[in-house]
Amino acid sequence: MRTLLVGVPLLALAAALQSTVLVSLRLLGGTLDLVLLLTLGWTLAGDWEGGLAWGFIGGVCLDLLSGGPLGGSALALVFVAFLASLSEGRFWRSHVLLPLATSLLGTLGFHFIYLIVLSFSGRPVDWLAGVTRIILPALFLNALLIVPIYHGLRGLRGVVYPAQVKA
């Protein structure tokens, strides 16, 4: 429940920022996938069930603000959060490259799933332009910002779920 109290407003704000402000701030022709990074960061911070919920909520928020099919972003984010949740375990969670690898694989998975959903919904998809103008720049931008977002969410998770004190 606490995950949703923190996640809903944060993801709604992130989706609004991503759909309005970040779309006009292009670097290398691409934009930052803030909702994707928040979903992956929360999942990697140790709340895999919350990560699935964040993926669904953030995806619905993105879908409501886009012209794409309703549920497309939500489906892609839930799938990517599920794959990121497979890293549960002490060894993988403590590895320094886990957020970076998860960001790269998650960005690829999210965008390819979304492009597939777009093509199944009857919209024309230019796959070459999608890869070169959207996915490749997003890979770079998401890789740059996943580490600070991940560490910030680990701290937030510590506030939301404080460690139990044993007597």
C-alpha positions in Angstrom: 0.0 0.0 0.0 2.8 2.4 0.9 4.3 1.7 -2.5 1.2 3.0 -4.2 1.0 6.1 -1.9 4.5 7.1 -3.1 4.3 5.7 -6.6 1.0 7.1 -7.9 1.9 10.8 -7.5 5.5 10.3 -8.5 4.6 8.4 -11.7 1.8 10.8 -12.6 4.2 13.7 -12.3 6.9 11.8 -14.2 4.5 10.9 -17.0 3.4 14.5 -17.3 7.0 15.7 -17.4 7.9 13.1 -19.9 5.0 13.9 -22.2 5.4 17.7 -22.0 8.8 19.0 -20.9 11.1 16.1 -21.7 9.7 15.6 -25.2 10.9 19.1 -26.1 14.4 18.6 -24.6 16.0 16.3 -27.2 19.6 15.2 -27.0 20.9 13.3 -30.0 17.4 13.4 -31.3 16.0 11.2 -28.5 14.3 11.8 -25.2 14.6 10.4 -21.7 12.2 7.7 -20.6 11.6 8.9 -17.0 8.7 6.6 -16.2 10.7 3.6 -17.4 13.7 4.5 -15.3 11.5 5.0 -12.2 9.9 1.6 -12.8 13.3 -0.1 -13.2 14.9 1.8 -10.3 12.1 0.9 -7.9 12.2 -2.8 -9.0 15.9 -3.0 -8.6 15.8 -1.2 -5.2 14.2 -4.4 -3.9 10.4 -4.1 -4.4 9.7 -6.3 -7.4 6.0 -6.5 -6.7 5.9 -2.7 -6.4 7.9 -2.4 -9.6 5.2 -4.3 -11.4 2.6 -2.0 -10.0 4.7 1.0 -10.8 5.0 -0.3 -14.4 1.3 -0.6 -14.8 0.4 2.8 -13.1 3.2 4.6 -15.0 2.2 3.0 -18.3 -1.4 3.9 -17.9 -0.4 7.5 -17.1 1.8 7.6 -20.2 -1.0 6.0 -22.3 -3.5 8.6 -21.1 -1.2 11.4 -22.2 -0.2 9.9 -25.6 -1.9 9.2 -28.9 -1.0 5.6 -28.8 -3.2 2.6 -27.9 -4.4 2.5 -24.3 -2.4 -0.2 -22.5 0.6 -0.3 -24.9 3.0 1.5 -22.5 1.5 -0.3 -19.5 2.1 -3.7 -21.2 5.6 -2.8 -22.1 6.5 -1.4 -18.7 5.0 -4.4 -16.8 6.9 -6.8 -19.0 10.2 -4.9 -18.5 9.6 -4.6 -14.7 9.0 -8.4 -14.6 12.3 -9.1 -16.4 14.1 -6.7 -14.0 12.6 -8.5 -11.1 14.4 -11.7 -12.1 17.5 -10.0 -10.7 16.3 -10.6 -7.2 19.1 -12.0 -5.1 22.0 -10.8 -3.1 24.7 -11.2 -5.8 22.9 -9.5 -8.6 21.4 -6.7 -6.5 24.9 -5.8 -5.2 26.6 -5.8 -8.6 27.6 -2.3 -9.7 26.7 -2.8 -13.3 23.2 -4.1 -12.6 21.4 -0.8 -13.0 23.2 0.0 -16.2 22.6 -3.4 -17.8 19.0 -3.3 -16.7 18.6 0.2 -18.2 20.0 -0.9 -21.5 18.0 -4.1 -21.7 14.8 -2.5 -20.3 15.0 0.4 -22.8 15.3 -2.1 -25.7 12.5 -4.2 -24.4 10.2 -1.3 -23.7 10.6 0.3 -27.1 10.4 -2.9 -29.1 7.3 -4.1 -27.3 5.7 -0.7 -27.8 6.5 -0.6 -31.5 5.0 -4.1 -31.8 1.8 -3.0 -30.0 1.7 0.0 -32.3 2.0 -2.2 -35.4 -0.7 -4.7 -34.1 -3.0 -1.8 -33.5 -2.9 -0.8 -37.1 -0.6 2.1 -37.0 2.2 2.3 -39.5 5.6 1.7 -37.9 8.9 2.7 -39.5 11.2 0.2 -37.8 14.5 1.7 -39.1 13.5 5.2 -38.0 12.2 3.8 -34.7 15.6 2.2 -33.9 17.8 5.0 -35.1 15.8 8.0 -34.0 14.1 6.8 -30.8 15.7 3.7 -29.4 19.4 4.4 -29.8 19.3 7.9 -28.3 17.1 6.7 -25.5 19.6 3.9 -24.7 22.3 6.6 -24.2 20.2 9.0 -22.2 18.6 6.3 -20.0 22.1 4.8 -19.3 23.3 8.2 -18.2 20.6 8.7 -15.6 19.7 5.2 -14.3 22.4 5.2 -11.6 21.4 8.4 -9.8 17.7 7.5 -10.2 18.3 4.0 -8.8 20.3 5.4 -5.8 17.6 8.0 -5.1 14.9 5.3 -5.2 16.9 3.1 -2.9 17.0 5.9 -0.4 13.2 6.6 -0.9 12.5 2.9 -0.4 14.4 3.0 2.9 12.1 5.8 4.0 9.0 4.1 2.8 10.0 0.7 4.3 12.3 1.4 7.3 14.4 -1.5 8.5 12.9 -3.4 11.4 14.7 -2.9 14.7 15.2 -6.2 16.6 15.1 -6.1 20.3 
